[in-house]
Amino acid sequence: KGFSGEDKSKEIKFEIESDISSFEIEADREKIDIILYNLLSNAYKYSPKKSEINVRIGKPVIKKPINYTNQLSFGKLETDEFVEIAVEDSGSGIDSEDLLHVFNRFEQGKPNLNGKQKVNGSGLGLSICKDYTLLHNGVIKAQSNVGSGSCFTIQLPRKQKAQAILFQSHQEFKNL
């Protein structure tokens, strides 16, 4: 399912920026696809006509981040080898009270004063994003300014911890 219809009907400018040409991570591809789909879906849902959505991929983020007033983060990276993917919109933003709840199941933020339309959804998308990111030993961050947009960022380790342990055990056995 793509977003090209949303691009055209809302006249949204979509950009992808990356400082790496390709990367590999040990991950469940289907779960990563679901995370990205949900983050992009929300960005399109909450962005007004003639706005922008930017996706940045790299380590660390490429351009200087906006100074967001409302922030929330889950997870902890235990490595310096990770890939960061940020989805940033210029929607109505999320106030600090609502931001505390957006990752809860069946909860959505209230439309704020700048939000013109009621947005349809189940309130499951960000909860799933959080669960899948944490399953990958990653970090998910939500940052927002009411009236000027939000940025949702995931940081995923390139190698999963269990794989590193397995590899080390194999190397030790091989060297006996």
Secondary structure, 3 states (H helix, E strand, C coil): CCCHHHHHHHCCEEEEEECCCCCCCCCCHHHHHHHHHHHHHHHHHHCCCCCEEEEEEECCCCCCCCCCCEEEEECCCCCCCEEEEEEEECCCCCCHHHHCCCCCCCCCCCCCCCCCCCCCCCCCHHHHHHHHHHHCCCEEEEEEECCCEEEEEEEEECCCHHHHHHHHHHHHHHCC
